[in-house]
């Protein structure tokens, strides 16, 4: 991230010399999180905000807050988050109605996909239960089902609800529920399996992506897994899953610690038994441990950490909370601050939280709540075209195109220009210190205050340097309420902070 945006550029010549002689003064007493508190909010939450920081302090610090978050029902939900479900009533439609609405062009496939994308982004922006939201996103990407898939889209809202129910439970129960969910059966073609010729797509991705990984299975294992899953299909009228013994392929199976004669076609529990064994396999534990470590620690997490997490995963019976506790109490977790590049979705969520943008109920397609998913300016939420789900590595997201798109999104959100309808953006005066005098304050003081409010940290020489260049203002220049910065250039200052590595990494 050494080349991320305006905030890394260095002033040269006379302006640079003047700046180096000036030291940012922390006149403002706005509190900032400790490095540990900020790290916890950035990694396990959805980014820093004044409200989330206050909640962490009220809970008793970063670890007490995290433990509270593992019991999401104990966390009082925000007013906006409580309303979000009502803003997208079509997501409550029955699968038959979803199919009918698409067929009759009342509400098309892409409309349902857009609604779920907006709902998911808004939940991450406004929910006080941020660890839950982070885990919903992680499992939705790990057990990926494209929201635009036909006919899987009919069950995609229900699939999202299932992920939410199991996101902090056990991986065993989550794997069973996700694998046999009608959305997954359609997305990975298991519904097309027939006796004697089972479709191998679902069996392959179950092993390669969802459980043991590419190195721990063979082609023969894929064929056996497909045989075990065969029989699970769909009722085309209701798009509901059921087991049809006439479609099941019998024959002995022996793979990855699971054995069965598979002599009887009418055995719907065969697949569940197999999935439970897979969930507890050591290779699955390694894969899930690495998935968590990549998301919450670093792009290339230390193997000793992965090993420890995998052991906790197995010893706890695949308990997700126990594994997360082991992760956040590890030295590797605390040593990794700032090492992860925010994905485009992470960035939009963190930006809206930092700017304290308040969405209102949408009234049309131009409303903020109807358009926030487009502010991502990348592959849409849950629409990754391949079954492996979107990547979470800097090599994928620290690109020129992505950075330019994110800076454009920052500009629109900082200026309150996009998305525009039915939303409250904070006016410049809202960000001023409580003791802002009529005579004004030096620009450096204002930068420090904004850095505290938006980034959760005091200003630095680099941040001030970037702000001076981005706004064409000297550090000692006095900013009053009538200054050009406050009248029509404030978005430039906010954008400098948002474009900085301090915000673009987590």
N, C-alpha and C positions, 0 to 999 in steps of 0.2 A: 504493500500500500504506500510505498515511498513516493509515488507520483500521483497520489489521489488529490486532484482538484487544486483550487486556488490557495487553500490553507497551507500547502507545502512550498509555495513559491517564496523566494527570498528577495526582499528589496535590496537594491544595490545603489551605490552612489551616495549623494548627499542625503536623500530621504532615509536610506538605510542607516547612515551614521547617526542621524538625529534620533531615530527609533532606538538604536542600541544604547544611546545615552539615557533614554527614558526607561524607567522601571515601572511596570504595571503595579498600581497601588490598589490593595484590597480594601478600599474604603467601605464597601458594602459588607454587611454582616449576614447576608442571606446564607443559611447553612447549606452545606454540601455533604453528600454521602462520603463515608470512608471508602477507600479503594475496594474493600471487601463488599461493602453494601452495593456500590455501583456495579461491581462485577456480577454479583448475584442477580441484580435487576436486569442486567444486560443479557445474561446467559439463560437463567431459569425463568425469568419474567419475559416481558415483551419490550423491554427498553426502559430507560429512565424517564420519569415524569415527576413533577412536584408532588402529585397525589400518591404515586406508588412509593416514593421515598418516605412520605409521611406515614403511610401504612406500615412500612417496614420498621420505622422507629417505634410506632405504636405497638407493634407485635413484640418488640424487645430485641431487635437486631436481625441480622441476615439469616442466621440458622433458625431462630425462633419463627421468623416469617416463613421460611421454607417449610418448616414442619407444619405450620398452620395451612400453608398452601396445599399440602398433601391431603388435607381434609377439606376439599373445596366447599362442601355444604356448610362449613362453619364460617366461611368468608362471606360477608354481606356484599351482594352484587350491586354494581352501580346502576343508577336509574336508566341510563342509555342502554346498557347491556340487557336489562330486563325487558326492554321494548323491542330489541332487534328482531326477535322471532316474529313479532306481530307485523313487522315491516315487510316480511316476505311470506305471506300466507300460502302462496303456491307450493312452498316446500313441504307443506302438510298434506298436499294432495295424495290420494291413493295412487299406486302404480298404474292402475287401469285408467284413472283420470289423466295422469301425466301422459300416458300413451295417446289417449283420445285427444287431449289438447294439442299435442304435437301434430297428430294426424290431421286435425281440422284447422291447424294454424292459429289456434286461440292463444297458445303459449308454447313456443317451439322449444326444441331440445336446447338450443343455445341460450334461450331465456332462462330455463331452469339452471343451466350451468352458471350463467351470470349471477342469478339470485344466490346460489350456494357460495360462489366466490365472494360476493359482497358480504353475505352473512358471516362468512368465516373471517374475512379481514376485519370487519366491524367488531366481531367478538374479540379478536386479539387486541384491537385498539382500546376498547372500552371495558372489557371484563376486569374485575378485580381478582379473578381466579386465573392468574396468568400462567402458572405452572400447568394447570389443566389444559389451557389453550395451547401451550407449547407442545404438550404431549399429544394432543389431538392432531396437530400439524405433523409431528414426527411419525405417528402411526399411519396417518392418512397417506404420507409419502412412502413409507416402508411397505404398506399393504395397499399399494396404489390401484385405484380404479378411476379411469378417465371419465370425467363428468359428461363428455360429449359422445361417449361410446353408445352405439345403437345395437341392441335395445337396452343395454345396461343402465342408461340414463333414467329409466323408469324407477329404478330402485336406489339411485345414488343418494337422494336425500335421506332415505331410511338407513343406508349404509353409514352415512355421516353420524346419524344418531347412535348407531351401534358402536362406532369407534368411541364416541364420547362416553358411553356407558362403561366401556372397558379400559379407557386410557390410563387409569391409575390402579387397575386391578392386577390380574396375573396375565402374563403373556400366553399361558396355556389356554385360558378361556377366550382371550382375544383372538388367538389363532383359529380356534375351532369356529367361533362366531363369524370371523371374516372369511375363512375358506369356504364355508358352506352357505354364506350369504348369497342370495340370488344375484346381487350386483356382481360379485366376484365370479360366480358360476357362468354368468353371461360374458363378462369381460375377458375371461381366460378360456372360454369355449367349452367348459365341461358339460354344459347343457346339450352339446352336440354329440357326446359320447354315445355309442351304441354297443350292444353286446357283441363281443368278438373283435371289435375294432374301436377301442377307447381312444378318445382324443388326448394327445400327449401334452398339449400346451399348458394346461393347468398343473399337471404333475411336475412338469419341468420348472415352471416359475415358483411353485410351492417349495421345491428343493433348492433351486439356485438362488432365488431372491428372498424368500420369506423365512427360510429356516437354515439349513446346514451350509449353504453356499456352494459356489461353483467347484471348489476343489474337493468337496467331500461327497460327491455323488457321481454315478456312472450312467450311461445311456440305459443300461438294463434297469437301474433303479428308477429312472424316469418312467419306463414302461410299466414297472410294477406299481408305482405311485398312481399312474393313470388308471390302472386296473382297479386299485382300491377306491379311487374317487368315482369311478363309473357308477351310474345309477342315479346320482344326484343331478337332477334336471329341473326344468321349469314348466309350470302350467302356463301355456301361451295366452290363455284368456285373462288370467289374473297376474301374470308375471311373478308368481310366488314359487319358492323352492319346494320340492318334494322328492322323495326317494322312489324310483321306479325300478323294481327288481328285474323287469324284462329288459332293461338296458345295462344291467350290471354284468361285467365279465368276471367269471369265476376262475379259480386256479391258484395254487399255492404262491404265497409271497414271503420273501425273507430279505429285509433290507433295513439297515440303520438301527438294528436292535429290535425290529418289529417282525414277528412271525405269525402267520395264520395259514390255515389250510384253504381258507376262502372257498369252501366247498358249497356253500349255500348262497343262492342269489339274494334271498330276502334277509339281508343283514345290514340295515342302515347304520348300525353302531360301528361297523368295521372302520369306516373313515374316521369317526371320532376317536376310536382307540388309537389308530395310527397317528392322528394329529397330536394327541396328548404325548405319545412317545417322542415324536419329532420335537415338540416344544421343550422337552427335557434333555434332548441330545446335547452332548458337550460342544459339538460344532455349532449348533444353534445358539448356545450360550455365548460362544465366542463372537458369533455374527451380531447378535443383539447388543452385546457389550461394546463392540466396536462401533455399532451404529449410534449408540448413546454417547460414546466418547467423542466421535467425530462431530456430532451435533453440539455438544456442550463443553468440549475441551479443546481439541485442535484437529486440523485436517489430517494429521498423521499422529494419532495418539500413541503414547508409549505402550509397548506390549505388556509390561508389568501391570499397568493400570487396567488394561483390557482383561488380563488374566484374573486379577482380583475381582473385577466386576462380574466376570463370567462365573466365578466360584460362588459369589453371593447370589447371583441369579439362580444357580442350581440348588444351592443350600436352602434358599427361601421358597422353593417350589415355583420358580419363575415370577416371584413377586416384584412388580415394577417399582413400587415405593421403596422397598428394601434396597433394590439396585441403585435407585436414584440417591438414596441416603449415602450409600457407599461412595458414589461419585462425588457429591458435593462436600464430603468430608476428606477427600483425598488431597494430597499436596499438589498433585498434577493439575487438579481443577483450579486451585487458587493461584498457581504459577502461570496460568494460561491467559491472563487478562489481556484483551486487545489483540489476540492472535487469530480471531475468526473474522472473516469478511461477511458483512451482512448480505443476505440474499436480497434481491429487489423487493420481495414481499416483506421481509424483516425490516427493510429500510423504510418503506411507506408506513408500516405500523409504528415503528419507533419515532418517525417524524411527526405523525399526527399526535402521538402521546406527548412528545416534547413540546409541541406548539399548543397543546391543550385545545385542539380543534373539537368542537361539539357538534355532532351530527344531529339532525332532526328527521322526523318521519318523512320519507320520500313521497312526493306527489306525482312525479313523472320520471321519465328516463334521464332527465337532466339533473335530478337531485343528487346531492353528494353521496347519499347512501346507495344510489343506483349506479354511481360512476366510480366509486373509490377503487374498485378492482382494476379499472383501466389506468389509474395513476401508477400502477406497478410497472407499466411499460415493458413487459417481458411476457414470457409464457404465462398464461392465465392460471390462477389458482386451481389445482387439481386437474389441469388439462395437459399435463406432460404426455407426449404421444406414445412413449414406450412404457412397458409395465414395470420398469425399474424405479420409477419416481424420479423427481428432479434431484440434481446433485447438490452437495453442501460443501463444496471446496472452492477456495479462492481462485484456482485456475479456471473455474467455470464462470465466475462472476466478476473478477477484477479485470474486465476487458474495457476497451475504449468505448464501444457502443453502450455497454451497460452503464458505465460511469456517466456518459453524456446524458443518457436517459434518466438516471437518478438525479443528476443535477437539475435537469429540466423539471422533474417532479418536485424537487425542493423549491425551485423558483415559483412554481404554481401554488404550492401549499403555503409558502412563506408570504406570498403576496395576496393570498385569499382569492386567487383567480380560477383555480381548477382543482377539484370539482367545485362548482359555484353554488348551485341551488340548495335551499333548505339546510343551511349550515351556518354556524357561528365561528368566525375566525377572530382571534384576539387582535384588538387594535393596538398600535404601537404603545399607546399610553399604558396599556395593561401590563406591559413588560418592564415599566420603569420601577426603580426602587421606591419604596414607601416614602422615603425622605427626600425625594427628588426636588431640589429647590427651584424656585422660579428663575433664579439667576443661572441655572444650568450646572452641568458637571463636565469635567474633562472626558473626552471620548474614551480614554482608557478605562475610566471607572465604569462607564456604561457597558463597554465590552466585557469587563470582568463580571458585572452583574448578569448580563445575558448568558455568559458562559455558565454561570452557576445555575440559572433557571432552565436553560435549554439542554446543556450538556451534563449538568450535575457535577461540575468541576470548576475550579478557579481558572482564570485566564492564564495563558502562557505567552512568552515572547513570540512564539510562532503564530498563535491565534491572533494576538494583537497586530502583528505584522500583516497577516492576511486581511484582517478587518480594515486596516489603514489603506491597503492597496485596493481592496474591493470597493470601498466606499469613497476613496480619494479624500481622506480626512487624516489630519495629523493627530497623534495620540494626545497632545495637550489642548487641542481645539475644544472649545466649550460648546456643549450640545444643550440647547434650550428647547422648549416645546415648539418653537416656531422655526427651528433649524430645518434645513432641507432634508436632513436624515429622517427627522420625525414626520415630515410632511409627505415625502414621496420616495424616499430611498431606504426605508427601514427594511424592506424585504431583502435588500442586498446584504445587509448586515446579518440577518437571520440565515440567509443562504450560505454565507461564508462559514458560519458555524456548522451548518448541516452538511456542507460539502467536505468538511474536514475529516481526517482519519479518526478523530475522537468520536465522531458520530457514525462514520461508515464502517467502523469495526466494532466488535462487541467482545 
